[in-house]
């Protein structure tokens, strides 16, 4: 959906003679190289757009990426205490086009693609990412307690806890939320998700058991 990136990709394919004009037609003469060339080029575009931002905005977009591909400006404000969150994200959107709002109230947003979110998240130092994800996990832990037990909202908040405590390597809280989510899923008749969760928990338990024995 990003026109400037699309046009840049076309010019890249022309530059590498992958897209050529022959007999009044545009022809692709090397399909095998397309994915490799465009993936590398796209990564370079993201890097340049990121580096063009001020250090302050670079930090904020990294904090946003730690939330995930889809994010809420309220979460960014509550967890990281960023003032004028919506205006700051709007500024990043206009300057870089790496992320954008998806609703008129300027609450919900997403990155240009999951690849962009992953690339920017990859720029965060591991210790810093773990610290930010711990904050996010604690935030959703508090939110989960505010919802009724038998509610989709509580279930969703606990899934967020599992996601962020996994990234922060908080094993105690990870196991707690796994165990508390399993009966909740069953209660809400989410049997398919319940089965997947049980499988993941068994794998986690097996891993921890081996770690203890080692």
N, C-alpha and C positions, 0 to 999 in steps of 0.2 A: 503493500500500500504506500510505500515511500517512493514518490516519483523521481526524486533526485538520485536515489540509490539505484533505481531501475535503469535510468539513463546512463548512470556511471557504469553499470554492469554491461550494458550494450556496447559502450565505448571500449570497455576492457576486452570483450570478446572480439571486437574488431582489431584492437591493438595486437592481440596474440594470434590473429588470423584464424580464429575459430569460427567467427561469423564473417563470411566473405560475400561480396556482391558479384554474381556471375550471371550473365545472360538475362539481365534485368530482374534477377531474383536474389534475395538474401538466403544464403545456404550455410548450414552448419556442417563443417567438414571434419570435426573431431569431437564426437560426443563424449569420449572417455575423459577428456581433460576439463570439461565444463565445471563439474562439481568442485574439483580441486582448486581450479583457478578462481572461481567466484567465492568459494568459502574463504580462501586466503585474502582475497581483495576486500570482502565484506568485513572481515576482522580488522583489516587496516583502516577502513573507513570509520568503524566504531572507535578505534584507538585514537584517530585524529580528531574526531568530534569530541571525545572525552577530554583529550589534552587541551582542546581549545577553551574549555570551561575554566573558570577561576578555581583556585584550590578549595575555597569554601563550597562551591557548587559540586566539585569533584567528590568531596566528602559526603555531601548530601545524596548524590546519585548512587554512591556506593552503599550508603545506609538504606536507601530505597531498594537496591538490588538484593540486600540481605533479607528483605521481606518476601521477595519472590517476583515471578513474572507479572502477576496481577497484584496490585497494592491499593491500600486505602490511605488517603492523605491524613485521616484522623489517627491512624496507627502510627504513622511517622511522627506526628505531633506529640502523641501521648507517650510513646516509648522513648523517643530521642529528644524530646523537649525543643523541637524546632519551631521558632516563631514564624508567623505568616506562611505556613506550610504551602498552602495552595498557590500563593503568588510566587514562592520560590520554585515550585515545581513547574509552574507556567513559564517561568524564565528559562529553566533548563529545557523545557519543551521547545520554546522558540529558538533558542541558541543552538540546540543540538539535534532535535527531532529523534532522540534516542528513546524517549518515552512520551506518552501523551495521555490526556484525560479522556475518559470514555463516556462521561455524562455531563450534563449541563450544570450540575451543582458543584462540579470540581471536587468530587469526593473519591470516585473510583478512577483508577488509571492502570496502565500497563506499559510494558516496554515494547519497543518496535518489534521485537521477536524474542523468543525464549533464548536464542543464541546470544542476543545483545545482553540480556539479563545475566546469563551465565558468564559471559566474558567480563562484564564489569564486576560481578561478584568474585570472579577469579583474581581480580586486582587487589582484593582485600587480604591483608596479612592474616594467616590462620588464627593467630591468637585474638586478633581484633574481631574477626568473623565469629569466633566462638563466644566472645564477650557480648556482641550485639545480639546473637541468637539466644543467649541466656536471658537477656532483657526481654526479648520478644516472647520467649517461652513463659517467663514469669507474668508477663502482661496477659497472655491468653489463659494462663492458669487462674488468675484472679477473675477474668471474665467468665470462665466456665462455672465458677462457684455462684455466680449471680443468676444463672439460668436454672429453670426447673430441671429436676433429674431426667424425667422422660421428655426430653426436647431435642429436636434436631440441632438447635443452637448450641446446646451443651456438648453434643456429640462433635459438632464441627470445631468448637473451641479446643476440645481435647485432641483432635486430629492435628490442629496447629501446634499444640504443646509437644506432641510426638515429633513433628517435623523439626521444630526449633531445638528441642532438647537433644535430638539426635545430632544436629550440627554443632551444638555446644558441648557434646560429649558428657552430658549430665546423666549418667547411667541410672542413678537412683530414681530421679523423676521420670525418666524414660520408661522404666519398668512399671512404676506406679500408674502412669497414664495408660500404658498398654493394658494392664490388668483391670483398671476401672472402665476402660472403653469396651472391652470384650462383652461383659454382661449388658452394657448399655446398648450396644449394637444388636444384640440378641433381643432385648426388650423392645426395640424399635422395629423389629422384624427385618433388619438389614442383613439377611443371612449370607448373601454372597460376600459382602464386605466383612462380615464376621468371620467367615471361613478364611479369607485372605489374611485377616489380622491374626488369627490363631496360628496360621502357617508362619507368619513373620515372627510371632512371639516364640514359637518353638525354635526357630533358627537363632533368635537372639539368646534364648536360654542356653542352647547348645554351645554357642560361641562363648558366653560368659563362663559356663562350666569348664570348657577347655582352658580358658584363660586362668581360672582359679587353680586348676590342676597343674598347669604349667608353672 
